[in-house]
Amino acid sequence: MKGIKIVSTGRCLPERYISNDDFSKVLDTNDEWIRSRTGIKGRYKCQDETCLSMATTAAKKAIDKAGIDKNEIGVLLVATQTPDYIFPSTASLIQKNLGMDEEVMAFDISAACTGFLMALGTARGLLETSAKKYALVIGSEELSRILDYEDRSTCVLFGDGAGAVLIENSNKEFYQKAWSRGNVSALNCLGPGYDNIKLSMKGNEVFKFAVTALEQGIQEIMTQKKITMEDLDYCICHQANERIIRHVMKKYPGHEDKFYMNIEKYGNTSAASIPIVLDELNEMGKLREGMKILCVAFGAGLIWTGVYLEL
């Protein structure tokens, strides 16, 4: 089965930035309390922007960087749990916003914080039968719309943003594993039609799950591919909490530099977190052909997944 090549990347963040000190003015919290528990210093929040507008901007940046004909994109997937509309899909509206050809498989994927990696694997498969060369995979979240800003245990954790990755098939390796454990109580948000549609989370339960999920995702994929952390250039974890990532890092002493983190700037951007990381690395010239990368994510569901890819 074919792998993928990352052709280009892009990201979009709202203009408004909220620091921990900003929260301390309206909540019983402070910078030290938030940073010591999460590693987060600040996050972005939409004002005039939306999930759709951020996704469109991130997508356009990826297309412009690649210098390709946008009508050569045959697959357009958006991972989001905070779309502007239940329907039509965010992906369909991006196709219109960018003036793309109508012959494109465009739809959204709802898989919480694992959404981007789920969409990446889906896009890889769809490219196998596409008459066109490229797929555009986007993670975009306007989580501020579903946060309770009177609940200091959750509202300080999340941020808004979008990241996009343009890919094509290649003969390099791609391998994915995923798991699901039906669980509503740990992390959920009610659907349309209910009152008080806000994110609800049991932090301690999610933390314990996250640590074991990331460890399983990393270890099982390395075992299956017969590789070790020594063979990897990067191990990119979903940016949910610095303490979670550092707990996993302890399992691989000497390889701390492979666990790239940017959560201090953005908070947890859910499906957007990994593509934002990829765009930052790409922007710094740290993504190069031949690299071996392992990405792992966990989220509401409870679901978790890992992806091994060679650039």
BAVOLUM-56692 format. One record per residue: x, y, z of N, C-alpha, C, O in turn. Coordinates in steps of 0.2 Angstrom, whole numbers, plus 5000, padded with zeros to 4 digits. Each point is the difference from the previous one (the first is absolute). Layout:
N
XYZXYZXYZXYZ
...
END
This chain:
311
500449945000499650065000500450065000500650005003
499250054993500450065000500050045006499650005004
501050044997500050055005499850074998499750004995
500650055008499850074998500750045001500449985003
499550074993500650055000499650075002499550024997
500850015008499850075002500350054995500650015000
498950024996500250044995500150075003500550044999
499149985005500050075003499550005006499649965002
500550095002499650015006499850075001500250054997
499349975008499850065001499650015007499849945002
500150115001499750015006499650075000500250054997
499349955008499750075001499850005007499749965003
500550105000499850015007499650075000500150044997
499449965008499650065001500550065002500549995002
499250074997500450065002500150015008500550025002
498949965001500050015007500449955004499949944999
500550085005500449965005499850015007500050055002
499949895001499850015007500549965005500249944999
500250105005500549985004499749975007499450015001
501049955003499749985006499950065005499549995004
500850064995499950065004499350034999499750035004
500149964989499350034998499549965004499550035002
500649904999499549965003500050025008499550005003
501150024999500050015007499650065002499850015006
500050034989499650065002499349995001499650045002
500149904995499349985000499949935003499449995002
501149985000499949935003500549995006500550045001
499349925004500449985005500649964998500049945002
500550094995500549964997500650054999499950065001
500749914997500650054999500549964995499949944999
500650104999500449974995500449945003500149954996
500150055010500449945003499649945000500249954999
499150065003499649945001499949974993500049945000
499950104995499849974993500749974997499949944998
500650095003500649984997500349945003500249954997
499750045010500349955003499649934999500349955000
499150064998499549944999500049984993499849954998
500350104997499949994993500650014996500049984994
500450075008500550034995499850054996500450024995
499050005005499750054996500150075002499950025006
500450034990500150075002499450044997499850055003
499949934991499550044997499749964994500249944999
499350094998499649974995499750054996499950065002
499849924992499750054995499249985001499849955001
499950114998499249995000499750044994500250064999
499449914998499650034994499650065002499750005006
500350064990499650055001499650014994499449984999
500950044995499750004994500149944996499649994995
500949975007500249944996499549945002499650015005
500349944991499649945001500449944998500650004998
499149945004500349944998500250004993500549984997
499050044999500050004993500550054997500449984996
499650085007500550054997500749985002500550014995
499649965011500749985001500249944996500650004997
499049955002500149954996500250024992500449974997
499250075001500150034993500750034999500349994996
499950055009500650045000500649955000500550014997
499449945008500649955001500049964993500649994998
498949994999500049974994500350044994500449974996
499450095004500350044995500850015000500350004995
499950015012500750005001500449944997500550014997
499249935005500349944998500050004992500549984997
499050035000500050004992500550054997500349994996
499750075007500450054997500749985001500550024996
499749965010500749975001500249954995500650004998
499049965001500149944995500150024993500349974996
499350095002500050024993499749964996500249994994
499349975008499649954996499450034997499750055002
500049924993499350014998499549985005500049945001
499650105002499549985005499549944997499849975004
500150034989499649964997500349935000499749954997
500950045005500349935000499949975007500349955001
499350085003499949975007499349964999499550034998
500649915003499449954999499749985007499449984999
500950045006499749985007500150065004500650035001
498949995003500050065004499649985007499449995000
501050005005499749975006500150055006500650035000
498949995004500150045006499849965006499549985001
501050025004499949975006499850065005500450045001
499049955002499750055004499549985004499649954998
500350075008499449995005499650065001499650005004
500750064993499650065001499950044993500250054999
499549914997499850034993499550065001499750015005
500450044990499550055000499349974999499550035002
500449924994499449974998500049935001500549964999
499050015004499949925000500049984993500449954998
499350084997500049994993499950074997499550035002
500849984992500549964996500650005004500150035005
500349924992500749995004500450064999500050044995
500549975009500550055000500449994994500250054996
500049895002500449984994499650034994500450024995
499049975004499650024994500150084999500050024995
499950015011500050075000500750034998500150054997
500549915006500650024998500149994992500450044997
499449915000500049994993499750064996500350024995
499250015008499750064997500450065001500150044996
500149975010500450065002500650004996500250064998
500149895001500750004996499949994992500450014996
498949995002499950004993500349934997500250014994
499749945009500349944998499549964995499450025000
500849944996499649964995499549965004500249985006
499250014992499549965004500249925000499749975004
500750014992500249935000500549995006500649994998
499150005008500549995006499649965005499450025001
500949945002499749965006500150055006500550005003
499050034999500050055006499549985005499450004999
500949995007499549995006500450015006500650005001
499150005005500350015007500049935003499749964999
500850045006500149955004499950025008500450055002
499249925002499950015007500449955004499749945001
500950075001500349955004500450035006500549985002
499250085000500350045006500750014998500250024995
500249985011500750024999500549954995500550024998
499249925001500349964995499850014993500349974995
499350085004499750014993500550014995499949974994
500650075007500550014994500349944998500149984994
500249975011500349944998499549954997500249974995
499250035007499549964997499950024993499949964995
500050115004499950034993500649984995499949994995
500750025008500649984996500049934998500249994994
499649965010500049934997499550004995500049964996
499450075005499449994996500250034993499949984995
500550085005500250034994500549964996499950004994
500549975010500549964996499649944996500249994995
499349985009499749954996499650024994499949974995
499850095006499650034995500450024994499750004994
500950025007500450024994500249944996500250014994
499749935009500249944996499549994994500249984994
499250055006499549994995499950074997499650004995
500750055007499850074997500450014993500649984999
499150054997500350024993500450065001500450024995
499650015011500450065001500649985005500049955003
500550104997500649985003500150025007500349965004
499350094999500150025006499449995005499450004998
500750005008499550015006500250055004500550015002
499050035001500050055005499749985006499449995000
501050015005499749975007500150065005500650035001
498849995002500050065004499749985007499649965001
500750075004499749995007499950075002500450055000
499049975002499850065002499550005005499549965000
500650085006499550005005499950075003500550045001
498949985000499850065004499749985007499450005001
501049975003499849975006499750055005499749985004
500550084995499750055005499350015000499750025004
500049954990499250005000499749955005499450015001
501049945001499749955004500350005007499949955004
500550104998500350005006499650045005499650054999
500449935008499750035005500550045003500449985004
499550094995500650045003499950025007500350055003
499349925001499950005007500349945003500149995006
500149964990500449945002500750004999500249994994
500250035011500750014999500449934999500550014997
499249945004500349934999500049984993500449964998
499250084998500049984992500150064996500449994995
499450075006500050054996500750024998500250034995
500349965010500750035000500449954995500550014998
499249935001500449954996500050004993500449984996
499050055001499950004993500150064996499950065003
500349944990500150064996499749984993499949944998
500050124998499749994994500650004995500550035001
499449944993500550004995499949954994499649965001
500850044994500049964995500649984997500550045000
499649904997500649984997499849964994499549965000
500950044994499949974994500649964997500650035001
499349914996500649974997499749974993499549975000
500950054995499949984994500549944998500650005001
499149944997500349944999499949974993499550024997
501049945002499949954994500249935001500450005005
499449964992500249935001500849994998500250044996
500149915008500749994998500149935002499649965002
501050014996500249935002500349995007500349955001
499750115002500349995007499549975005499449994998
500849995008499649965004499550055004500150055002
499349924999499550035004499649945004499849954997
500250065009499649955004499650035006500350055003
499149934998499650035005499649955004499849944997
500250075009499649965005499550045004500250065001
499249925000499550045004499649965005499949944998
499950095007499649965005499450045002500050074999
499549905004499450045002499749965006500049945001
499850105004499749985006499450045002500150055003
499349934995499450045001500050035007499949965005
500150104996500050045007499750074999500350044996
499249975007499750074999500250045006500150065000
500049915006500050045006500750045001500050055003
500549924994500750035001500050074996500350055003
499549954991500150064996499450004995499949964996
499750105004499450004996499850074999500150045003
499549974991499650064999499349984997500149964995
499450065007499349984997500050034993500350054999
499249924998499950024993499550064999499750025005
500149994989499550064998499349985003499849945001
499950115002499350005002500049995008499550015003
501149985000500050005008500250075002500250044997
499649975009500250065004500750005003500249945001
500150114999500750015004500449954996500349955004
499950064990500449954996500750025002500350054996
500049925009500750025002500449945001499849945001
500950064998500449955001500049985007500150045005
499949894997500049985006500649955001500049954996
500450055009500649965000500249985008500050045004
500149904997500349975006500850004999500249954998
500150105004500750014999500549955002500449974996
499550005010500449955003499949934996500549974998
498950025000499949944996500350004993500349964998
499650104999500350014993500850005001500349974995
499950065010500850005000500249935001500549984996
499249985008500349935001499949964993500449964998
499050054999499949974993500550024995500349964996
499850105004500550034995500749975000500349994995
499950015011500749975001500149934997500449984997
499149985005500049934998499949994993500349964996
499350095001499849994993500650024996500149974995
500250095007500650024996500649945000500349994995
499849995011500549945001499849944995500549984997
498950005003499849954996500150014993500249964996
499650105002500050024993500750004997500249974995
500350065009500750004998500349935000500349984995
499649985011500349945000499849954995500449964998
498950035002499849954995500250014993500149964996
499950115002500250014993500749994999500249974995
500250055010500749984999500249935000500449974996
499249995008500149935000499849974993500349964998
499150065000499849984993500550014995500149964995
500250105005500450024994500749985002500550014996
499649965010500749975002500550065000500650004997
499250065006500450055001500150025007499649985004
500850074998500150025007500050084999499950034995
500050005011500150085000500650024997500050064997
500549905003500650024996500050014993500350044997
499249935000499950004993499650064998500050024994
499650015010499650064999500350065000500550015004
499350044991500250075001499650045004500250045004
499149944996499650045005499449955002499849964997
500050055009499449975003499550065002500150035005
499449984991499650065001499449985003499649964998
500350065008499449985004499450065000500250064999
499249925001499550055001500150055005500249975006
499850094993500250055005499450025005499650054999
500349905006499550015005500250035006499750045004
500949934998500250025007500849985000500249954999
500250105003500749995000500249945005500449974999
499250035007500249955005499949934997500349955001
499150044995499949944997500649984995500249945000
500050104996500549994995500749985004500449964998
499750085007500749995004500049935003500549975001
498950015002499949945003500249944995500349965001
499550054992500149954995500850014998500349944999
499950125001500850014998500449965005500549974998
499350025008500449975005500249924999500549975002
499050014993500149934998500649994995500249944999
500050124998500550004995500650045002500050054996
500349945009500650055002500550004994500249964997
500050105002500550024995499750024994500450024995
498949985004499750014994499550065001499550014996
500650035009499550055002500050054994499450035000
501149994996500050054995499549974994499850054996
500049895004499649984995499250015001499650004996
500350025010499350025002499950075000500050045005
499849994989499950074999499450025003499549975000
500550095004499450035003499950074999500550045000
498949984999499950074999499350025004499750054999
500149915006499450015003500050065004499550035002
501150005000500050065004499850064997499750045003
500349964990499750054996499350004998499750054999
500149895000499349994997499549965005499450014998
500849965007499549965004499849944996500449984995
499149985006499849954997499550024994499550025002
500749974992499650024994499749944997499850004994
500249945010499649944998500349984993500649994999
498950004996500249984993500550044997500349984995
499850085007500550044996500750005003500550024997
499649945009500650015003500649974996500550035000
499449914998500649964996500150044993500650014999
498950014997500250044994500350065002500550034996
499450015009500350065002500849985002500450044998
499749915005500749985002500349984993500650034999
499149944997500449984993500150064996500650014997
499050045004500150074996500650035003500450034997
499649985010500650035003500649974999500550034998
499649905002500649964998500250024993500650014998
498949994997500150014993500350074999500450014996
499350045008500250074999500750015002500350044998
499949925007500750005003500549964996500650005001
499149974994500549964996500249935003500549974998
499150015007500149945003499749944998500049945003
499650064991499749944997500449994994499950044995
500449915004500449984994499849934997499849965004
500350034990499949944997500449945003500650015001
499149945000500349945003499949995007500249955003
499550115001499949995007499549955002499549994996
500649995010499549955002499650035006500450025005
499049984995499650045005499449965003499749964996
500250045010499549965003499550065004500350035004
499149974994499550045003499549965004499849954997
500050085009499549965004499650055003500150065002
499249924998499550055003499549965004499949944999
499750095005499549975004499450055001500250064999
499249925002499550055000499349975003500049945001
499550104999499449985002499749944996500249994994
499549965009499849944996499949945005499549975000
501050015004500750035000500349964994499949944999
500550104997500349974994500850025000500150055003
500349914994500750025000500349974993499749944998
500850095000500349974994500750024999500250055003
500249914993500750024999500149994992499749964997
500750085000500250004993500850005000500350055002
499949904994500850004998500050024993499749974996
500750085002500150024993500750024999500450035004
499849954990500750024997499950064995499649994995
500750065006499950064996500449994993499950044996
END
